[in-house]
Every structure is written in structure tokens, then in C-alpha cells.
């Protein structure tokens, strides 16, 4: 496979949300019990630190950073 790392775009959200939903079932990578909607997720992540690993149009993983505080 030949993955590319690209900035996460709003159009990627459906695939990112699907991966996020899978991670909820493990209870290892998040304390969330339900996947967020785009607006909630978007407002809680740093806009310049969101990436996806993709091959073509298929997204295989993602990463983002959240601020530790609002100050």
C-alpha cells in the first residue's frame, strides 16, 4: 500500500467519524461513548493539526491535536 498523509478536510469527516466510532468500542483511545458531530469535533480540535492517512479516496487513519486549555 502507498499511503499519503494529507490535511484532514471537512469532506473526510464521514470516514474519520466511522474510524472514531470503531475506536469508541475499544474504550482505549477515547472516553467518549458516542461519536461527535462535525461541528463539535471541529470546534474542539486545532485546525492546523489534523491529518489523515489515505490511499486514493480511502482513509485508513487520522490524527489531530486538541488544546490542553483555553488560555
C-alpha positions in Angstrom: 0.0 0.0 0.0 1.1 3.5 -0.7 -0.3 5.8 1.9 -0.2 9.6 1.8 -0.5 11.9 4.7 -2.8 14.8 3.9 -4.5 17.6 5.9 -7.9 16.5 7.1 -10.7 18.2 5.2 -14.4 18.5 6.1 -15.2 16.2 3.2 -13.2 13.5 5.0 -15.4 13.6 8.1 -17.7 10.7 7.3 -14.7 8.3 7.0 -13.0 9.8 10.0 -16.2 9.5 12.1 -16.5 5.9 11.1 -13.0 5.2 12.4 -13.7 7.2 15.5 -16.9 5.1 16.1 -14.8 1.9 15.9 -12.4 3.3 18.5 -15.2 4.0 21.0 -15.9 0.3 21.2 -12.4 -0.4 22.5 -12.6 2.2 25.3 -8.9 2.6 25.0 -8.4 5.7 22.8 -11.3 7.9 24.0 -13.6 8.3 26.9 -16.4 9.3 24.5 -19.4 7.0 24.3 -20.9 8.4 21.2 -19.2 9.9 18.1 -19.4 13.7 17.9 -21.0 15.6 15.1 -18.7 17.6 12.8 -19.4 20.9 14.5 -18.5 19.6 17.9 -15.4 17.8 16.7 -14.3 20.7 14.6 -14.5 23.2 17.4 -12.6 21.0 19.8 -9.5 20.4 17.6 -6.7 22.6 16.5 -7.3 23.5 12.9 -3.7 23.2 11.8 -3.0 19.8 13.4 -5.4 17.4 11.6 -4.2 14.8 9.3 -5.5 11.6 7.5 -3.6 8.7 6.1 -5.2 7.8 2.8 -4.7 5.8 -0.3 -6.7 7.3 -3.1 -10.1 8.3 -1.6 -9.9 5.6 1.2 -8.9 6.9 4.6 -7.2 4.4 6.8 -6.4 6.5 9.9 -6.4 10.0 11.2 -4.7 12.1 13.9 -5.5 15.5 15.5 -4.5 17.6 18.4 -6.7 19.3 20.9 -5.8 22.3 23.1 -4.9 21.5 26.7 -6.6 24.7 27.9 -8.3 27.8 26.5 -5.6 30.2 27.9 
